[in-house]
Amino acid sequence: MEFTLSTHLLVYDELGSKALEALSGSGYAKLEVWLAEPHVPWRSAEGLSDFRRRLEDYGLSAGSVHLPFYPSVPELIEENARWSLIADTVAARRTALDGSAEGLMAAGALGAECGVLHLGWQKDAWNDHTDGWAREAVAELMPVARKAGVRLLLENIISSGTRVSRLMDLLDEVDPAREVGLCLDLGHAHVEGNVVEELQAALPRLHHLHVHDNDGCNDSHLAPGQGTIPWTEVIKVLQRAGFDGLAALEMRDYSRGEQDCATTLAQSLDQVADFRRQFLDEEVKSK
């Protein structure tokens, strides 16, 4: 298992020189790049190429990307503008599909191994229609991921339709060849019930983890060890399974960008260091 750092922690900042310098000193050279403008210029081929060069200049790389599910950070905050692959209208679903497809191509341009996809939003009401739209979306995105050279991963996002069992059923239907995998968000699984059971159920298609913590009720995106996830049990399951994928630390900036990025990083990563000392043996290393 290789720990990486999601740039979600700095989503209120553009990943310019100041942020990249802070990330370069974080101890995590491999990132999960959060595709959201203006955080990352993912919709511009020229901007994306320049961004990859700047990552490399700072000794960083994109191990994975989080595929986009809103048009930009300001539009999400100010207008609640969202993209959903299971939206009620054909036009809205097409916008979300086009954004996801473009995100997969951006992931390939960044050299990422995988792209993490949300099917809708937390606490969506699922029914036969949404089930069908989700299947159609995954089926349409599979050849795009193949073309981009990126593995498509579905994430559990705290909704009935994205519980591990439901995602496994969906993939067994549309992807018997197992091109598509799962990203298990451990914090989300903890909110929904028994994180260890969800982890065990995900193992046959598990390629990636999102790592953060909470109190079992609220999706707080705390540093691991700051909530109530039973980490000793979780880590034992992963070690016994021989999980060797990426595990992206996905914390939240509670200052909402008011604090400078270096301070935000330092505070969260100090807590992560405590977690690693307490729960991880010497065989689990960041690279």
ABEGO torsion letter per residue (X at the ends): XBBBBBAAAAAABBBBAAAAAAAAAAGBABBBBBBBOAABBAABAAAAAAAAAAAAAAGBBBABBBBBABABAAAAAAAGBBBBAABABAAAAAAAAAAAAAAAAAAAAAGBABBBBBBEBBGBBBBAAAAAAAAAAAAAAAAAAAAAGBBBBBBBAGBAAABAAAAAAAAAAABAAGABBBBBBAAAAAAAEBAAAAAAAAAAABABBBBBBBAGABBAGBBBGABABBAAAAAAAAAAAGBABBBBBBBBBAAGGABBAAAAAAAAAAAAAAAAAAABBAABBBX
